Amino acid sequence: MNLNIAQDLKFNCASEAALASITEKVLLVSSKQLSKILGKKNDSSLRAARANGTGFKFYKDKGGNVYYNLIEVLNELGIKL
């Protein structure tokens, strides 16, 4: 029975190619990290933009921590890597 479970898990795992594709599109950074990347002193302007419903698209985890997809932010700013 354990062998069947292991085989089932193997078929339900993401392939290396799928993971590589995701990492080309998603790179989550915290609000503080993004503010440093953008050359700001702190993340207060990002927090203000979120509160006003403007600014970059953000994501929250179950704990309420805010993350930005750096690749989306750079694309929105017109920066190509």
N, CA and C atoms as a LAMMPS dump frame, in Angstrom:
ITEM: TIMESTEP
0
ITEM: NUMBER OF ATOMS
243
ITEM: BOX BOUNDS ff ff ff
-5.0000000000000000e+02 5.0000000000000000e+02
-5.0000000000000000e+02 5.0000000000000000e+02
-5.0000000000000000e+02 5.0000000000000000e+02
ITEM: ATOMS id mol type element x y z
1 1 1 N 0.818 -1.189 0
2 1 2 C 0 0 0
3 1 3 C 0.866 1.259 0
4 2 1 N 1.949 1.274 0.744
5 2 2 C 2.822 2.434 0.759
6 2 3 C 3.424 2.705 -0.61
7 3 1 N 3.698 1.657 -1.365
8 3 2 C 4.247 1.813 -2.694
9 3 3 C 3.248 2.515 -3.606
10 4 1 N 1.971 2.154 -3.503
11 4 2 C 0.935 2.801 -4.315
12 4 3 C 0.823 4.281 -3.976
13 5 1 N 0.919 4.63 -2.707
14 5 2 C 0.842 6.035 -2.297
15 5 3 C 2.023 6.799 -2.884
16 6 1 N 3.209 6.226 -2.82
17 6 2 C 4.401 6.877 -3.359
18 6 3 C 4.263 7.081 -4.865
19 7 1 N 3.72 6.084 -5.562
20 7 2 C 3.541 6.211 -7.006
21 7 3 C 2.502 7.283 -7.322
22 8 1 N 1.414 7.337 -6.558
23 8 2 C 0.394 8.362 -6.775
24 8 3 C 0.974 9.753 -6.556
25 9 1 N 1.795 9.916 -5.519
26 9 2 C 2.404 11.21 -5.247
27 9 3 C 3.34 11.635 -6.367
28 10 1 N 4.043 10.674 -6.928
29 10 2 C 4.968 10.972 -8.015
30 10 3 C 4.217 11.554 -9.213
31 11 1 N 3.044 11.031 -9.505
32 11 2 C 2.274 11.511 -10.648
33 11 3 C 1.601 12.851 -10.368
34 12 1 N 1.43 13.215 -9.111
35 12 2 C 0.781 14.471 -8.76
36 12 3 C 1.773 15.594 -8.481
37 13 1 N 3.051 15.344 -8.611
38 13 2 C 4.072 16.369 -8.387
39 13 3 C 4.278 17.177 -9.663
40 14 1 N 4.635 18.445 -9.486
41 14 2 C 4.913 19.305 -10.627
42 14 3 C 6.234 18.898 -11.273
43 15 1 N 6.275 18.992 -12.562
44 15 2 C 7.501 18.656 -13.282
45 15 3 C 8.505 19.8 -13.148
46 16 1 N 9.753 19.517 -13.448
47 16 2 C 10.792 20.547 -13.409
48 16 3 C 10.487 21.656 -14.408
49 17 1 N 9.96 21.276 -15.57
50 17 2 C 9.628 22.279 -16.588
51 17 3 C 8.509 23.191 -16.111
52 18 1 N 7.513 22.639 -15.424
53 18 2 C 6.412 23.445 -14.895
54 18 3 C 6.912 24.418 -13.832
55 19 1 N 7.79 23.944 -12.968
56 19 2 C 8.356 24.817 -11.934
57 19 3 C 9.195 25.93 -12.551
58 20 1 N 9.968 25.611 -13.571
59 20 2 C 10.776 26.624 -14.242
60 20 3 C 9.895 27.684 -14.882
61 21 1 N 8.783 27.253 -15.455
62 21 2 C 7.842 28.187 -16.073
63 21 3 C 7.239 29.127 -15.042
64 22 1 N 6.919 28.609 -13.872
65 22 2 C 6.336 29.43 -12.811
66 22 3 C 7.351 30.44 -12.302
67 23 1 N 8.589 30.021 -12.112
68 23 2 C 9.596 30.924 -11.559
69 23 3 C 9.955 32.045 -12.528
70 24 1 N 9.649 31.886 -13.809
71 24 2 C 9.858 32.968 -14.766
72 24 3 C 8.766 34.018 -14.657
73 25 1 N 7.635 33.666 -14.028
74 25 2 C 6.488 34.563 -13.958
75 25 3 C 6.197 35.078 -12.554
76 26 1 N 6.702 34.402 -11.537
77 26 2 C 6.367 34.754 -10.16
78 26 3 C 7.623 34.858 -9.314
79 27 1 N 7.789 35.992 -8.675
80 27 2 C 8.865 36.194 -7.716
81 27 3 C 8.305 37.12 -6.646
82 28 1 N 7.841 36.544 -5.554
83 28 2 C 7.196 37.333 -4.511
84 28 3 C 8.225 37.995 -3.616
85 29 1 N 7.994 39.284 -3.348
86 29 2 C 8.832 40.043 -2.424
87 29 3 C 7.912 40.749 -1.437
88 30 1 N 8.428 40.986 -0.241
89 30 2 C 7.629 41.69 0.76
90 30 3 C 7.557 43.175 0.403
91 31 1 N 6.679 43.87 1.087
92 31 2 C 6.535 45.302 0.879
93 31 3 C 7.84 46.027 1.195
94 32 1 N 8.499 45.625 2.27
95 32 2 C 9.776 46.238 2.646
96 32 3 C 10.846 45.961 1.593
97 33 1 N 10.878 44.74 1.075
98 33 2 C 11.86 44.406 0.044
99 33 3 C 11.616 45.221 -1.22
100 34 1 N 10.339 45.348 -1.617
101 34 2 C 10.019 46.11 -2.817
102 34 3 C 10.401 47.573 -2.644
103 35 1 N 10.167 48.13 -1.467
104 35 2 C 10.535 49.533 -1.253
105 35 3 C 12.041 49.721 -1.4
106 36 1 N 12.838 48.771 -0.923
107 36 2 C 14.291 48.86 -1.093
108 36 3 C 14.676 48.749 -2.564
109 37 1 N 14.034 47.85 -3.285
110 37 2 C 14.316 47.67 -4.712
111 37 3 C 14 48.958 -5.474
112 38 1 N 12.914 49.628 -5.072
113 38 2 C 12.506 50.861 -5.742
114 38 3 C 13.27 52.082 -5.239
115 39 1 N 14.151 51.899 -4.271
116 39 2 C 14.978 52.985 -3.776
117 39 3 C 14.281 53.915 -2.795
118 40 1 N 13.271 53.409 -2.11
119 40 2 C 12.559 54.216 -1.122
120 40 3 C 13.133 53.96 0.268
121 41 1 N 12.952 54.94 1.169
122 41 2 C 13.457 54.788 2.54
123 41 3 C 12.727 53.692 3.295
124 42 1 N 11.403 53.646 3.109
125 42 2 C 10.589 52.629 3.776
126 42 3 C 9.383 52.313 2.901
127 43 1 N 8.508 51.461 3.405
128 43 2 C 7.374 51.026 2.584
129 43 3 C 6.102 51.823 2.861
130 44 1 N 6.197 52.989 3.474
131 44 2 C 4.997 53.752 3.819
132 44 3 C 4.205 54.18 2.584
133 45 1 N 4.885 54.528 1.496
134 45 2 C 4.153 54.923 0.287
135 45 3 C 3.426 53.735 -0.334
136 46 1 N 4.012 52.556 -0.24
137 46 2 C 3.332 51.356 -0.742
138 46 3 C 2.104 51.045 0.106
139 47 1 N 2.242 51.199 1.429
140 47 2 C 1.103 50.97 2.323
141 47 3 C -0.002 51.985 2.066
142 48 1 N 0.364 53.239 1.839
143 48 2 C -0.632 54.275 1.551
144 48 3 C -1.361 53.982 0.246
145 49 1 N -0.626 53.537 -0.758
146 49 2 C -1.247 53.205 -2.046
147 49 3 C -2.218 52.043 -1.894
148 50 1 N -1.849 51.049 -1.095
149 50 2 C -2.761 49.919 -0.853
150 50 3 C -4.027 50.401 -0.165
151 51 1 N -3.881 51.268 0.824
152 51 2 C -5.034 51.774 1.577
153 51 3 C -5.969 52.582 0.681
154 52 1 N -5.405 53.271 -0.32
155 52 2 C -6.214 54.076 -1.241
156 52 3 C -6.752 53.264 -2.409
157 53 1 N -6.379 52.007 -2.481
158 53 2 C -6.84 51.164 -3.585
159 53 3 C -6.1 51.442 -4.882
160 54 1 N -4.939 52.069 -4.788
161 54 2 C -4.119 52.342 -5.966
162 54 3 C -2.799 51.6 -5.809
163 55 1 N -1.906 51.821 -6.72
164 55 2 C -0.595 51.188 -6.606
165 55 3 C -0.551 49.846 -7.293
166 56 1 N 0.464 49.091 -6.952
167 56 2 C 0.7 47.799 -7.579
168 56 3 C -0.213 46.733 -7.008
169 57 1 N -0.491 45.73 -7.839
170 57 2 C -1.277 44.584 -7.375
171 57 3 C -0.48 43.866 -6.29
172 58 1 N -1.167 43.492 -5.221
173 58 2 C -0.485 42.819 -4.118
174 58 3 C -1.249 41.565 -3.733
175 59 1 N -0.584 40.739 -2.983
176 59 2 C -1.144 39.471 -2.524
177 59 3 C -0.965 39.389 -1.015
178 60 1 N -1.92 38.764 -0.343
179 60 2 C -1.821 38.573 1.1
180 60 3 C -1.845 37.085 1.409
181 61 1 N -1.049 36.691 2.396
182 61 2 C -1.122 35.31 2.853
183 61 3 C -2.158 35.221 3.973
184 62 1 N -2.349 34.041 4.502
185 62 2 C -3.361 33.836 5.539
186 62 3 C -3.091 34.65 6.791
187 63 1 N -1.841 34.984 7.03
188 63 2 C -1.475 35.771 8.204
189 63 3 C -1.606 37.268 7.994
190 64 1 N -2.001 37.685 6.797
191 64 2 C -2.16 39.096 6.501
192 64 3 C -0.902 39.775 5.994
193 65 1 N 0.173 39.019 5.8
194 65 2 C 1.41 39.587 5.264
195 65 3 C 1.221 39.915 3.784
196 66 1 N 1.767 41.03 3.369
197 66 2 C 1.589 41.517 2.002
198 66 3 C 2.829 41.203 1.169
199 67 1 N 2.58 40.731 -0.041
200 67 2 C 3.651 40.419 -0.986
201 67 3 C 3.289 40.993 -2.348
202 68 1 N 4.32 41.333 -3.099
203 68 2 C 4.169 41.804 -4.466
204 68 3 C 4.905 40.845 -5.382
205 69 1 N 4.361 40.658 -6.581
206 69 2 C 5.066 39.878 -7.594
207 69 3 C 6.024 40.841 -8.291
208 70 1 N 7.306 40.701 -8.013
209 70 2 C 8.305 41.631 -8.534
210 70 3 C 8.276 41.687 -10.057
211 71 1 N 8.051 40.582 -10.706
212 71 2 C 8.028 40.543 -12.166
213 71 3 C 6.867 41.375 -12.701
214 72 1 N 5.681 41.286 -12.063
215 72 2 C 4.535 42.109 -12.468
216 72 3 C 4.824 43.587 -12.249
217 73 1 N 5.432 43.926 -11.115
218 73 2 C 5.746 45.323 -10.813
219 73 3 C 6.707 45.877 -11.853
220 74 1 N 7.769 45.137 -12.156
221 74 2 C 8.73 45.609 -13.146
222 74 3 C 8.101 45.748 -14.522
223 75 1 N 7.23 44.819 -14.893
224 75 2 C 6.534 44.928 -16.178
225 75 3 C 5.633 46.166 -16.207
226 76 1 N 4.949 46.434 -15.101
227 76 2 C 4.069 47.599 -15.017
228 76 3 C 4.876 48.894 -15.132
229 77 1 N 6.091 48.889 -14.62
230 77 2 C 6.959 50.058 -14.727
231 77 3 C 7.653 50.15 -16.088
232 78 1 N 7.503 49.105 -16.906
233 78 2 C 8.106 49.1 -18.237
234 78 3 C 9.559 48.681 -18.227
235 79 1 N 9.969 47.985 -17.169
236 79 2 C 11.349 47.529 -17.054
237 79 3 C 11.428 46.076 -17.482
238 80 1 N 12.239 45.802 -18.476
239 80 2 C 12.421 44.439 -18.968
240 80 3 C 13.751 43.912 -18.463
241 81 1 N 13.745 42.703 -17.927
242 81 2 C 14.985 42.08 -17.456
243 81 3 C 15.541 41.135 -18.492
